[in-house]
Structures are given as structure tokens and as C-alpha cells.
Amino acid sequence: MSDDKRYKYTCYLAGFIESAPSEADNWRKKISELLVSSDLLIYNPIEKEAIKTGKPACEHINYIVGLKKSGKYEIFDKEMDKIWLANIKRTKDLVRLFKLLQDRAFVDGNKKDEINSWGDYEAVARSSWIIAYIKKDKQTIGTIGEIFESMLLNIPVYLIIDTPKTETNSTLLYWVRYSEGEIFYSVNDCAKYIREKYNLTEPKIESEKKE
């Protein structure tokens, strides 16, 4: 059944994948459950990248690493394009592309049936806010890029960290503050803040739908 509803809000879940693919979906599943709402579309790159690449996240990461090790960088670039650009043609003017994608969201709205075709750049640009989870023992470069893209587009970044602010990278904290986002130390606290700030509606249970 087609879902052509325009959602009030859209959220991107940014965080480590390549450094620990077997753990990357744990926090994403938890916060997605805590934020379930008929107002909100959630873009989980673990799920959506698998659709774009044709491989589960763990399998695709191993494939990407293999391409690097064997020096097959032309294929490597194409596989990375699938993640970041999807069906969008490569451009050197990414800032203009980001703004164009954001404007599409303002004009056309975001619909559930469309998000499977988005690259990660587009998913960030079309978001109302992003949630970024950074652990001190997990390297995550793509997440930093997504935070920077969000800051450029005035999209709030809600950052979850497992270190005190005083021990967290200063530029990272600066970008989050510049985006007018917030810092949290747990998934639960972040979800609670977002539900309250955006007054997210509770999902209807089946008995309510039938009445």
C-alpha cells in the first residue's frame, strides 16, 4: 500500500558503522522505538544503505574494505557513491546540491515511499534534525561530515556522547552548538527531549484505528 502522506518531521540517525558494523544498529533501533510517532519519518542508514547497495551493511563494508586493499579505487568510488549520492549525479558543488535537496523538502515534503531512493547526503539535507551518536572508542568519519552538513543547512544536531563535554573535541561541540542543537549522555534523555520539544504525537494503537 502506497504511503504518500507528507510527514511533519524527518530525522536522520548518524553514527558509527564501518568501525563496528555488528553494533551500529543497536542504538538506532532503540531510539527509533522511543521516537515512534505518526508525525515523524526516521531515516536509518543501516537499513537504507542496504537497499541502495544490494548488500547488508556488514557485507557491504567488507566489500568496500576489500576494494581498498586490492587498489580497485574506481569501483570503490562507485560503491561509495551508492551510499552518499544514490541516483544523483556526481557534482563538485556539494553545497549547492545540499541546499537544493533541502529546498525540495520544503516545497514537496517528505514521504515514506520516497526515502528508500535517497542517498545519505539527501537524507541529511531533508531532515528536520539529526541525531548523532559518537562513542570515544569508535572511529566515525562519516558522522562528522553529516554533522558539518547539518550545521551548514541550519539543521539542529542532537549529539549523544559517552565522554564529558570537557573531554570531547572542541570543534565538534562548536558545530553542534552552532546548529542550535543539544548534547546528551544517553539515548533515553535525547529521545525524551525530542518528544517534548517537537510535541510528537503518540502512535495510534490498532483498537483506536478501528473506532
VOLOZA-264001 format. One record per residue: residue in three letters; chain; residue number from 0; x, y, z of N, C-alpha, C in turn. Coordinates in steps of 0.05 Angstrom, whole numbers, plus 5000, padded with zeros to 4 digits. Layout:
N
ALA:A:NUM:X:Y:Z:X:Y:Z:X:Y:Z
...
This chain:
211
MET:A:0:5017:4976:5000:5000:5000:5000:5018:5025:5000
SER:A:1:5012:5043:4982:5028:5068:4980:5023:5087:5003
ASP:A:2:5044:5100:5012:5042:5120:5034:5051:5146:5023
ASP:A:3:5033:5163:5014:5040:5189:5002:5036:5212:5021
LYS:A:4:5033:5206:5047:5030:5226:5067:5055:5243:5070
ARG:A:5:5052:5269:5073:5075:5287:5078:5079:5288:5109
TYR:A:6:5102:5279:5117:5107:5278:5146:5116:5306:5156
LYS:A:7:5108:5311:5181:5114:5337:5193:5144:5340:5199
TYR:A:8:5157:5318:5207:5185:5319:5214:5199:5295:5202
THR:A:9:5225:5298:5197:5243:5277:5188:5269:5278:5204
CYS:A:10:5279:5254:5211:5302:5253:5228:5322:5233:5216
TYR:A:11:5348:5241:5216:5369:5223:5206:5385:5213:5230
LEU:A:12:5392:5187:5230:5407:5176:5252:5436:5172:5244
ALA:A:13:5454:5189:5253:5482:5189:5246:5499:5176:5267
GLY:A:14:5517:5159:5259:5535:5146:5278:5553:5126:5265
PHE:A:15:5570:5114:5281:5590:5095:5271:5576:5072:5257
ILE:A:16:5589:5063:5235:5580:5038:5221:5605:5022:5215
GLU:A:17:5623:5033:5199:5646:5017:5189:5664:5007:5212
SER:A:18:5667:5022:5233:5685:5014:5254:5674:4991:5271
ALA:A:19:5648:4987:5272:5636:4965:5287:5608:4959:5276
PRO:A:20:5606:4948:5252:5581:4944:5239:5561:4926:5255
SER:A:21:5571:4907:5271:5553:4890:5286:5539:4904:5309
GLU:A:22:5550:4927:5317:5538:4942:5339:5524:4967:5330
ALA:A:23:5527:4974:5304:5518:5000:5294:5488:5005:5295
ASP:A:24:5473:4983:5294:5444:4986:5293:5431:4986:5321
ASN:A:25:5446:4978:5342:5434:4975:5368:5421:5001:5378
TRP:A:26:5436:5023:5379:5425:5048:5389:5404:5059:5370
ARG:A:27:5408:5054:5344:5388:5065:5325:5361:5052:5329
LYS:A:28:5361:5026:5333:5335:5012:5338:5322:5022:5364
LYS:A:29:5338:5026:5384:5327:5036:5410:5315:5063:5407
ILE:A:30:5329:5082:5395:5318:5109:5394:5295:5111:5374
SER:A:31:5295:5094:5354:5273:5093:5335:5247:5084:5349
GLU:A:32:5250:5065:5367:5227:5056:5383:5217:5077:5402
LEU:A:33:5235:5092:5414:5228:5113:5433:5215:5137:5419
LEU:A:34:5220:5141:5393:5210:5164:5378:5187:5158:5359
VAL:A:35:5177:5133:5360:5155:5126:5342:5133:5147:5344
SER:A:36:5125:5158:5321:5104:5178:5320:5093:5180:5292
SER:A:37:5067:5186:5290:5055:5189:5264:5064:5215:5251
ASP:A:38:5078:5232:5266:5089:5257:5255:5117:5255:5244
LEU:A:39:5130:5232:5250:5159:5231:5245:5168:5208:5226
LEU:A:40:5184:5215:5206:5198:5196:5189:5226:5193:5200
ILE:A:41:5236:5169:5204:5263:5165:5213:5279:5151:5191
TYR:A:42:5302:5162:5184:5320:5151:5164:5342:5137:5179
ASN:A:43:5342:5111:5177:5364:5094:5189:5382:5085:5167
PRO:A:44:5407:5095:5165:5424:5089:5143:5432:5059:5142
ILE:A:45:5431:5045:5165:5437:5016:5165:5417:5002:5146
GLU:A:46:5392:5010:5148:5371:4997:5132:5371:5008:5103
LYS:A:47:5374:5034:5100:5371:5046:5074:5395:5041:5056
GLU:A:48:5419:5040:5068:5443:5035:5052:5442:5007:5040
ALA:A:49:5430:4988:5055:5428:4961:5045:5410:4960:5020
ILE:A:50:5390:4976:5020:5372:4977:4996:5387:4989:4972
LYS:A:51:5403:5009:4977:5418:5022:4955:5441:5006:4944
THR:A:52:5455:4991:4962:5478:4976:4954:5472:4947:4946
GLY:A:53:5448:4938:4955:5441:4910:4949:5455:4890:4967
LYS:A:54:5468:4900:4988:5481:4882:5007:5475:4891:5036
PRO:A:55:5473:4873:5055:5471:4881:5083:5495:4898:5091
ALA:A:56:5491:4915:5111:5512:4934:5118:5539:4921:5124
CYS:A:57:5539:4899:5140:5564:4886:5146:5578:4875:5121
GLU:A:58:5562:4863:5104:5573:4851:5079:5584:4873:5061
HIS:A:59:5570:4895:5059:5579:4917:5041:5605:4930:5052
ILE:A:60:5606:4933:5078:5631:4944:5089:5655:4926:5083
ASN:A:61:5652:4900:5086:5673:4882:5080:5681:4884:5050
TYR:A:62:5661:4888:5033:5666:4891:5004:5682:4917:4999
ILE:A:63:5674:4938:5012:5688:4964:5009:5717:4962:5018
VAL:A:64:5721:4950:5041:5748:4946:5052:5765:4929:5033
GLY:A:65:5753:4909:5021:5767:4892:5002:5775:4908:4977
LEU:A:66:5758:4926:4968:5765:4942:4945:5788:4960:4951
LYS:A:67:5789:4972:4975:5812:4989:4983:5838:4973:4983
LYS:A:68:5836:4950:4996:5861:4934:4999:5871:4924:4972
SER:A:69:5853:4920:4953:5862:4910:4927:5868:4933:4907
GLY:A:70:5864:4958:4916:5870:4981:4899:5850:4986:4877
LYS:A:71:5826:4976:4880:5806:4979:4859:5789:5004:4866
TYR:A:72:5802:5027:4863:5790:5052:4872:5768:5063:4855
GLU:A:73:5768:5057:4829:5745:5066:4812:5720:5052:4820
ILE:A:74:5721:5026:4826:5698:5012:4836:5691:5021:4864
PHE:A:75:5711:5026:4880:5707:5037:4907:5691:5062:4906
ASP:A:76:5699:5081:4889:5684:5107:4887:5655:5102:4880
LYS:A:77:5650:5084:4861:5622:5079:4853:5605:5067:4876
GLU:A:78:5618:5049:4891:5604:5038:4914:5598:5058:4935
MET:A:79:5617:5076:4940:5612:5098:4959:5591:5117:4949
ASP:A:80:5591:5123:4923:5570:5140:4911:5542:5129:4916
LYS:A:81:5540:5102:4916:5514:5090:4921:5504:5097:4949
ILE:A:82:5522:5099:4968:5514:5106:4995:5508:5135:4998
TRP:A:83:5525:5152:4988:5523:5181:4993:5505:5195:4973
LEU:A:84:5505:5187:4948:5491:5201:4927:5467:5186:4916
ALA:A:85:5467:5159:4919:5446:5142:4907:5444:5147:4877
ASN:A:86:5421:5158:4868:5417:5162:4840:5425:5190:4830
ILE:A:87:5436:5206:4847:5443:5234:4840:5471:5234:4826
LYS:A:88:5473:5248:4805:5498:5250:4790:5519:5265:4807
ARG:A:89:5544:5256:4805:5566:5269:4819:5568:5299:4812
THR:A:90:5575:5315:4832:5579:5343:4827:5601:5353:4846
LYS:A:91:5616:5373:4837:5636:5385:4854:5624:5407:4872
ASP:A:92:5600:5415:4866:5587:5436:4881:5568:5424:4901
LEU:A:93:5579:5411:4922:5562:5397:4941:5545:5416:4957
VAL:A:94:5555:5439:4963:5540:5458:4979:5514:5466:4965
ARG:A:95:5516:5471:4939:5492:5478:4924:5473:5454:4923
LEU:A:96:5484:5430:4920:5467:5406:4919:5453:5403:4946
PHE:A:97:5467:5407:4968:5454:5404:4994:5430:5423:4997
LYS:A:98:5434:5448:4988:5413:5468:4991:5389:5461:4973
LEU:A:99:5395:5451:4949:5374:5443:4930:5357:5421:4942
LEU:A:100:5371:5401:4954:5356:5379:4966:5340:5388:4990
GLN:A:101:5350:5406:5005:5335:5417:5028:5311:5432:5018
ASP:A:102:5314:5447:4997:5291:5462:4986:5269:5444:4976
ARG:A:103:5277:5421:4965:5258:5401:4956:5240:5392:4979
ALA:A:104:5252:5389:5002:5237:5380:5025:5217:5402:5034
PHE:A:105:5226:5427:5032:5208:5449:5039:5184:5451:5020
VAL:A:106:5190:5447:4995:5169:5450:4974:5151:5426:4972
ASP:A:107:5163:5402:4971:5148:5377:4965:5141:5361:4990
GLY:A:108:5155:5366:5012:5151:5350:5036:5166:5323:5033
ASN:A:109:5167:5309:5055:5180:5283:5055:5159:5261:5059
LYS:A:110:5161:5240:5042:5142:5218:5042:5157:5192:5047
LYS:A:111:5143:5174:5061:5156:5148:5068:5164:5132:5043
ASP:A:112:5148:5133:5022:5154:5117:4999:5178:5127:4983
GLU:A:113:5187:5151:4989:5209:5163:4974:5237:5159:4987
ILE:A:114:5237:5155:5013:5263:5156:5027:5282:5133:5020
ASN:A:115:5271:5111:5009:5289:5089:5001:5307:5096:4978
SER:A:116:5300:5117:4963:5316:5125:4940:5336:5147:4947
TRP:A:117:5336:5157:4972:5354:5179:4979:5382:5168:4985
GLY:A:118:5402:5183:4977:5429:5179:4987:5431:5192:5015
ASP:A:119:5453:5186:5029:5455:5197:5056:5458:5228:5056
TYR:A:120:5470:5239:5035:5471:5268:5033:5443:5280:5033
GLU:A:121:5426:5267:5016:5398:5277:5013:5383:5273:5039
ALA:A:122:5387:5250:5052:5372:5245:5077:5378:5265:5098
VAL:A:123:5403:5273:5100:5411:5294:5120:5398:5321:5112
ALA:A:124:5401:5328:5086:5392:5354:5077:5361:5357:5080
ARG:A:125:5347:5335:5078:5317:5336:5080:5307:5332:5109
SER:A:126:5325:5330:5128:5317:5325:5155:5310:5351:5170
SER:A:127:5292:5348:5190:5285:5369:5208:5306:5372:5230
TRP:A:128:5319:5350:5237:5341:5349:5255:5356:5323:5251
ILE:A:129:5380:5321:5261:5394:5295:5261:5402:5288:5289
ILE:A:130:5403:5262:5294:5413:5252:5320:5440:5238:5314
ALA:A:131:5461:5247:5327:5487:5236:5322:5498:5223:5348
TYR:A:132:5507:5198:5345:5517:5183:5368:5547:5178:5364
ILE:A:133:5563:5189:5382:5592:5186:5379:5603:5173:5405
LYS:A:134:5617:5150:5402:5630:5137:5424:5660:5141:5422
LYS:A:135:5673:5144:5444:5701:5151:5444:5718:5128:5432
ASP:A:136:5709:5103:5433:5725:5081:5424:5717:5072:5396
LYS:A:137:5700:5087:5382:5691:5080:5355:5697:5103:5336
GLN:A:138:5714:5098:5316:5720:5118:5296:5696:5122:5278
THR:A:139:5689:5147:5272:5666:5152:5255:5671:5178:5240
ILE:A:140:5680:5176:5215:5686:5200:5199:5661:5210:5185
GLY:A:141:5645:5191:5174:5621:5200:5160:5602:5216:5178
THR:A:142:5600:5208:5203:5583:5223:5222:5592:5252:5225
ILE:A:143:5618:5257:5225:5628:5284:5227:5620:5300:5203
GLY:A:144:5621:5287:5179:5613:5301:5155:5583:5307:5156
GLU:A:145:5567:5289:5167:5538:5294:5168:5531:5316:5188
ILE:A:146:5547:5318:5209:5543:5340:5228:5550:5367:5215
PHE:A:147:5572:5367:5200:5580:5391:5186:5559:5399:5165
GLU:A:148:5549:5381:5150:5528:5387:5131:5504:5399:5144
SER:A:149:5496:5387:5167:5473:5397:5182:5478:5426:5191
MET:A:150:5501:5431:5202:5507:5458:5211:5505:5478:5188
LEU:A:151:5516:5470:5164:5514:5488:5141:5485:5495:5134
LEU:A:152:5467:5476:5138:5439:5479:5129:5421:5487:5152
ASN:A:153:5433:5495:5175:5417:5504:5198:5398:5482:5208
ILE:A:154:5407:5457:5207:5392:5434:5217:5403:5428:5245
PRO:A:155:5386:5428:5266:5396:5422:5293:5408:5394:5295
VAL:A:156:5430:5392:5309:5444:5367:5314:5440:5360:5344
TYR:A:157:5429:5337:5349:5426:5327:5377:5447:5305:5381
LEU:A:158:5468:5311:5395:5491:5294:5398:5491:5279:5424
ILE:A:159:5494:5252:5421:5497:5235:5444:5526:5226:5447
ILE:A:160:5538:5231:5470:5566:5225:5474:5570:5209:5500
ASP:A:161:5592:5194:5502:5598:5179:5526:5623:5190:5540
THR:A:162:5629:5215:5535:5650:5228:5550:5640:5255:5560
PRO:A:163:5652:5267:5580:5644:5294:5589:5649:5314:5566
LYS:A:164:5634:5335:5566:5638:5356:5545:5667:5366:5545
THR:A:165:5678:5368:5569:5706:5378:5571:5726:5360:5558
GLU:A:166:5719:5335:5553:5738:5316:5540:5730:5310:5511
THR:A:167:5710:5324:5501:5700:5320:5474:5713:5341:5456
ASN:A:168:5718:5334:5431:5731:5352:5412:5717:5379:5412
SER:A:169:5732:5400:5413:5720:5427:5415:5706:5436:5390
THR:A:170:5717:5429:5366:5704:5436:5341:5677:5421:5338
LEU:A:171:5677:5396:5347:5652:5381:5346:5630:5394:5363
LEU:A:172:5637:5402:5387:5618:5415:5405:5610:5442:5393
TYR:A:173:5629:5456:5381:5623:5482:5369:5603:5479:5347
TRP:A:174:5606:5459:5329:5588:5455:5307:5560:5448:5317
VAL:A:175:5558:5432:5338:5532:5425:5349:5518:5449:5361
ARG:A:176:5533:5466:5375:5522:5490:5387:5514:5510:5365
TYR:A:177:5531:5511:5344:5525:5529:5322:5499:5521:5308
SER:A:178:5494:5496:5307:5469:5486:5295:5444:5490:5313
GLU:A:179:5450:5500:5337:5429:5504:5357:5418:5477:5366
GLY:A:180:5436:5457:5367:5428:5431:5377:5434:5429:5407
GLU:A:181:5435:5404:5416:5439:5399:5445:5457:5374:5448
ILE:A:182:5468:5372:5472:5486:5350:5479:5472:5332:5500
PHE:A:183:5474:5305:5496:5462:5286:5515:5482:5264:5521
TYR:A:184:5477:5251:5544:5494:5229:5552:5480:5202:5551
SER:A:185:5456:5201:5542:5442:5176:5539:5421:5178:5517
VAL:A:186:5415:5155:5504:5394:5154:5484:5367:5161:5495
ASN:A:187:5361:5152:5520:5336:5158:5532:5331:5188:5536
ASP:A:188:5352:5202:5546:5349:5230:5551:5346:5246:5525
CYS:A:189:5360:5238:5504:5357:5251:5478:5329:5247:5467
ALA:A:190:5319:5223:5468:5292:5217:5458:5270:5233:5474
LYS:A:191:5274:5234:5500:5255:5249:5517:5254:5278:5509
TYR:A:192:5278:5290:5505:5279:5318:5498:5265:5323:5471
ILE:A:193:5271:5306:5452:5259:5310:5425:5229:5306:5425
ARG:A:194:5219:5286:5440:5190:5282:5441:5176:5307:5452
GLU:A:195:5188:5318:5473:5176:5342:5486:5180:5367:5469
LYS:A:196:5203:5371:5458:5208:5396:5443:5190:5397:5418
TYR:A:197:5187:5375:5404:5171:5375:5380:5143:5365:5383
ASN:A:198:5136:5360:5409:5108:5352:5415:5099:5329:5397
LEU:A:199:5115:5308:5395:5109:5286:5378:5085:5271:5387
THR:A:200:5067:5266:5368:5043:5251:5375:5049:5222:5380
GLU:A:201:5034:5210:5398:5038:5181:5403:5025:5166:5381
PRO:A:202:5037:5143:5373:5025:5126:5352:4998:5115:5361
LYS:A:203:4979:5113:5343:4953:5102:5350:4955:5071:5351
ILE:A:204:4942:5060:5371:4942:5031:5373:4919:5020:5355
GLU:A:205:4920:4995:5349:4901:4983:5330:4872:4988:5338
SER:A:206:4865:4985:5363:4838:4988:5372:4828:5017:5367
GLU:A:207:4846:5036:5370:4838:5064:5365:4834:5069:5336
LYS:A:208:4849:5056:5318:4846:5060:5289:4819:5050:5279
LYS:A:209:4809:5029:5292:4784:5017:5283:4760:5033:5291
GLU:A:210:4762:5048:5313:4739:5063:5323:4732:5087:5306
